[in-house]
Amino acid sequence: QYPFDVEAVRDDFPVLDRLVGGDPETPGQGASDDTPLVYLDNAATSHTPDPVVDTIADYYRGYNANVHRGIHQLSQEASVAYEQAHDTVADFVGAAGREEIVFTKNATEAMNLVAYAWGLEELGPGDNVVLSEMEHHSSLVTWQQIGKRTGADVRFIEVTDEGRLDTDHAAECIDDDTEMVSVVHVSNALGTINPIRELADLAHDHHALIFADGAQSVPNRPVDVDDLGVDFLAFSSHKMCGPTGIGALYGREELLDSMQPYLYGGDMIRRVSFEDSTWEDLPWKFEAGTPSIAQGIGFAAAIEYLNEIGMDRIEAHESLLAEYAHDELSALGGVDIYGPPGDDRGGLVAFNVEGVHAHDLSSILNDYGVAIRAGDHCTQPLHDELGISASARASFYIYNTVAEIDALVEAVSEARDLFA
Ligand code: PMP
């Protein structure tokens, strides 16, 4: 039924065998620790499989050392592993090589890097930056504030009633004064898969650059920067089986080359005098100070783990779960689901149960051991547009099963009846 052996994958994640404190018999106070965990909060962060944990532990136990600086063996081993991790990430998204991959703290920092290093230099009054109404705060707030500092206008492509990007409106927003188009690839709130290639062509026709937020696409489907036609792409390791504290910025080499550093300090310089400094080669020019070495090595291990399963199969698995969850929740009645139809969305479903606040719903689901997200999912303006203050979101990953979605739907149905 599944595109790969999900049970074998689950064996790599001991946390999935955990019992949690929920107890539907005593709502809100269960501390029984006898309810199986159903983890459906993967869009917030995914779990980390044993091979990745082992890789990180091997680093700390075997060759922990600072990179780039040491001539001693441990430092060389750590440097090789850390540098090669960039190659692994580069291959994963179809970048030309490590010079196009900057390790950052997360996707948010990758966006800020471009906004500061490129935006502050290149934008000014009369220019505009085009976003969409479904942007995550990490890009929305960043470009909004850079817009205020530079005088550039920030425009938002509208979202249709079906939760899709209005491509006619995109064509109106993007004009000859557009310098940057920054759009989320897969929406973390609506599940919409956006037509990045089309937007990239539109942006390039107007000599603008395009930045895709890949936080919810790179973990879940094959992503190739050339196929998408993007100039920049941001993503985070912790949403794709890797550790927290590390993410990546893909940038086209000539663009990264032309940009000034975002952070200054050690490791990013070639030569320093009291008067001036010159910069290291890419990508190190953008990685000032001691980097997240263990996390970088762990990030590469996570990518190897995903590659082992195959991104095509991961995408198929998530589509299957998203469609099933969408259809089963719709069939319940009294459930509003946001975003496109079940057969055309990323692996998540955001919804509200009529008469039940998303936070109450999430709390009741917790009693059933079902972990979901409730809130605005860092898309407050989009929630304003939808006329809601919060929604519940179930999001799926490689280890989730149809049985777990049945548990979700059962718990949602109980919650709805409780408030009826
Ligand atoms: N963009 C999207 C679409 C996201 O879902 C997230 C994470 N919720 C981010 C950006 C930011 O990722 P991070 O918090 O890892 O920087």
Residues whose N, C-alpha, C, O or C-beta is under 5 A from the ligand:
A	BS01	PMP	A43 N106 A107 T108 H136 S138 V184 V186 N188 D213 A215 Q216 S236
